[in-house]
Amino acid sequence: MTRMVHCVKLGSEAPGLERLTYPGELGQRIFESVSVEGWQQWVQQQTILINENRLNMAEAKSRKFLEQQMEAFFFGEGSEIPEGFTPST
């Protein structure tokens, strides 16, 4: 049976994640309140942030920035859109 959550991103009941996708307290919060679809939206946003900001994920500073953006995306005002970014159609 699929685990259902009230997704904070979608604002409705949806299938939940099958496992923790991020470590620690933030990962637990995400597991408990983000759906599979909500997580997929984050993965797309994360890719934009990494590429547009040219983040080096080997650097602690880049990882911290991405973690802050993840928390804002799910539990805050939303993740930032990089300056000058225009989605491809």
C-alpha atoms as a printed R data frame, in Angstrom:
   type eleno elety resid chain resno      x      y       z
1  ATOM     1    CA   MET     A     1  0.000  0.000   0.000
2  ATOM     2    CA   THR     A     2  1.267  3.458  -0.908
3  ATOM     3    CA   ARG     A     3  2.072  5.792   1.959
4  ATOM     4    CA   MET     A     4  0.047  9.003   1.649
5  ATOM     5    CA   VAL     A     5  1.104 12.416   2.963
6  ATOM     6    CA   HIS     A     6 -0.426 15.864   3.004
7  ATOM     7    CA   CYS     A     7  2.150 17.444   0.706
8  ATOM     8    CA   VAL     A     8  3.262 20.926   1.774
9  ATOM     9    CA   LYS     A     9  4.190 21.721  -1.837
10 ATOM    10    CA   LEU     A    10  0.985 20.522  -3.516
11 ATOM    11    CA   GLY     A    11 -1.363 21.383  -0.660
12 ATOM    12    CA   SER     A    12 -3.166 18.053  -0.983
13 ATOM    13    CA   GLU     A    13 -2.957 14.343  -0.184
14 ATOM    14    CA   ALA     A    14 -0.565 12.533  -2.498
15 ATOM    15    CA   PRO     A    15  1.690  9.460  -2.505
16 ATOM    16    CA   GLY     A    16  4.637  9.978  -0.165
17 ATOM    17    CA   LEU     A    17  8.292  9.241  -0.699
18 ATOM    18    CA   GLU     A    18  9.379  5.628  -0.228
19 ATOM    19    CA   ARG     A    19 12.529  6.515   1.725
20 ATOM    20    CA   LEU     A    20 14.461  9.430   3.154
21 ATOM    21    CA   THR     A    21 15.893 11.479   0.303
22 ATOM    22    CA   TYR     A    22 18.030 13.785   2.446
23 ATOM    23    CA   PRO     A    23 19.821 13.188   5.765
24 ATOM    24    CA   GLY     A    24 19.070 14.675   9.158
25 ATOM    25    CA   GLU     A    25 16.160 16.615  10.567
26 ATOM    26    CA   LEU     A    26 15.400 18.348   7.265
27 ATOM    27    CA   GLY     A    27 15.313 14.974   5.521
28 ATOM    28    CA   GLN     A    28 12.861 13.650   8.102
29 ATOM    29    CA   ARG     A    29 10.593 16.702   7.662
30 ATOM    30    CA   ILE     A    30 10.659 16.197   3.904
31 ATOM    31    CA   PHE     A    31  9.875 12.483   4.246
32 ATOM    32    CA   GLU     A    32  6.900 13.224   6.495
33 ATOM    33    CA   SER     A    33  5.370 16.060   4.470
34 ATOM    34    CA   VAL     A    34  6.488 16.012   0.821
35 ATOM    35    CA   SER     A    35  4.980 13.864  -1.915
36 ATOM    36    CA   VAL     A    36  6.772 12.120  -4.749
37 ATOM    37    CA   GLU     A    37  5.521 14.834  -7.125
38 ATOM    38    CA   GLY     A    38  6.640 17.604  -4.754
39 ATOM    39    CA   TRP     A    39 10.108 16.033  -4.550
40 ATOM    40    CA   GLN     A    40 10.291 15.832  -8.358
41 ATOM    41    CA   GLN     A    41  9.533 19.561  -8.508
42 ATOM    42    CA   TRP     A    42 12.465 20.154  -6.146
43 ATOM    43    CA   VAL     A    43 14.804 18.025  -8.274
44 ATOM    44    CA   GLN     A    44 13.982 20.241 -11.272
45 ATOM    45    CA   GLN     A    45 14.528 23.412  -9.207
46 ATOM    46    CA   GLN     A    46 17.755 22.015  -7.753
47 ATOM    47    CA   THR     A    47 19.095 21.347 -11.253
48 ATOM    48    CA   ILE     A    48 18.331 24.938 -12.262
49 ATOM    49    CA   LEU     A    49 20.077 26.288  -9.149
50 ATOM    50    CA   ILE     A    50 23.168 24.129  -9.637
51 ATOM    51    CA   ASN     A    51 23.505 24.939 -13.329
52 ATOM    52    CA   GLU     A    52 22.614 28.638 -13.306
53 ATOM    53    CA   ASN     A    53 24.693 29.425 -10.212
54 ATOM    54    CA   ARG     A    54 27.508 27.128 -11.354
55 ATOM    55    CA   LEU     A    55 27.570 25.428  -7.972
56 ATOM    56    CA   ASN     A    56 30.408 23.063  -7.177
57 ATOM    57    CA   MET     A    57 28.818 20.407  -4.970
58 ATOM    58    CA   ALA     A    58 32.254 19.436  -3.641
59 ATOM    59    CA   GLU     A    59 32.309 22.800  -1.816
60 ATOM    60    CA   ALA     A    60 30.616 23.092   1.573
61 ATOM    61    CA   LYS     A    61 29.420 26.607   0.693
62 ATOM    62    CA   SER     A    62 27.507 25.309  -2.359
63 ATOM    63    CA   ARG     A    63 25.967 22.438  -0.400
64 ATOM    64    CA   LYS     A    64 24.850 24.818   2.362
65 ATOM    65    CA   PHE     A    65 23.307 27.187  -0.177
66 ATOM    66    CA   LEU     A    66 21.397 24.321  -1.799
67 ATOM    67    CA   GLU     A    67 20.178 23.053   1.582
68 ATOM    68    CA   GLN     A    68 18.885 26.544   2.451
69 ATOM    69    CA   GLN     A    69 17.113 26.720  -0.899
70 ATOM    70    CA   MET     A    70 15.573 23.272  -0.325
71 ATOM    71    CA   GLU     A    71 14.203 24.305   3.052
72 ATOM    72    CA   ALA     A    72 12.781 27.525   1.559
73 ATOM    73    CA   PHE     A    73 11.294 25.595  -1.384
74 ATOM    74    CA   PHE     A    74  9.311 23.264   0.879
75 ATOM    75    CA   PHE     A    75  8.791 25.141   4.134
76 ATOM    76    CA   GLY     A    76  9.398 28.826   3.442
77 ATOM    77    CA   GLU     A    77  8.707 31.470   0.850
78 ATOM    78    CA   GLY     A    78 10.051 29.342  -1.991
79 ATOM    79    CA   SER     A    79 13.407 28.884  -3.620
80 ATOM    80    CA   GLU     A    80 14.993 31.736  -5.536
81 ATOM    81    CA   ILE     A    81 14.992 31.895  -9.306
82 ATOM    82    CA   PRO     A    82 18.486 32.713 -10.587
83 ATOM    83    CA   GLU     A    83 18.799 36.177 -12.109
84 ATOM    84    CA   GLY     A    84 18.333 36.115 -15.854
85 ATOM    85    CA   PHE     A    85 16.938 32.565 -15.901
86 ATOM    86    CA   THR     A    86 14.296 31.906 -18.527
87 ATOM    87    CA   PRO     A    87 12.812 28.416 -18.770
88 ATOM    88    CA   SER     A    88 13.171 26.700 -22.126
89 ATOM    89    CA   THR     A    89  9.945 25.887 -23.908
